[in-house]
């Protein structure tokens, strides 16, 4: 069995680095990934995908990437159940195991 995903997209916002109660570093990013086809109105839609990064992956991504940068995320899909308004809800998210920095706005402006 295999649980692996590779995504390439732009960071929808700057990352915030947080710490858990036991001291692990964690960051959540939203990756904007445009679809490769147009909708009925002739426009490309974009999916906003939640990715969770841990420890050094979170630190390095926070240090080197900003909103609008293009990154590749390799990881796995994870589901978890949360309770909201007395209802259980399943959340799917990507656990990013590797982030590749592909471009930044600084590089694009330099051209």
Buried (B, 14 or more C-beta within 10 A) or exposed (E): EEEEBEBEBBBBEEBEEEEEEEEEBBBBBBBBBEEEEEEEEEEEEBEEBEBBBBEEBBBEBBEEBEBBBBBBBBBEEEEEEEEEEEEEEEEEBBBBBEBEBBEBEEEEEEE
